[in-house]
Amino acid sequence: MKGLQFYRSIGTKSMNVSEIAVTTLDRFHALARVRWQSQYRKRDGERERIDFDAIYLLEINGERPRILACITGDEREARRERA
């Protein structure tokens, strides 16, 4: 839930996955590179789309993978650069 709160706090209106690539590391672990398309509303009211990648280290042990770590860029800085 912290991730959702963070994205709302920087003005995110929606986020959609456009691509997923999974690399198996071993029997219990994988890396998933996820391409996100995020929509923001700028101060002047215009909408803006920013695409970014996130890399997730997953533990695969049971029915559902568990996220062990996440690596992303600096979305706040990307928004500031486009403001």
GIFENBEL-V755227 format. One line per field, one symbol per residue. ss: DSSP state (H for helix, E for strand, L for the rest). burial: b if it has 9 or more other ideal C-beta (glycine too) atoms within 8 Angstrom, else e. A space follows every 10 residues. Layout:
ss=???
burial=???
//
This chain:
ss=LHHHHHHHHL LEEEEEEEEE EEEEEELLEE EEEEEEEEEE ELLLLLEEEE EEEEEEEEEL LLLLLEEEEE EELLHHHHHH HHL
burial=eeeeeebeeb bbeebebeee eeeeeeeebb bbbbbbbbbb bbeeeeebeb ebbbbbbbbb eeeeeeeeee ebeebeebbe eee
//
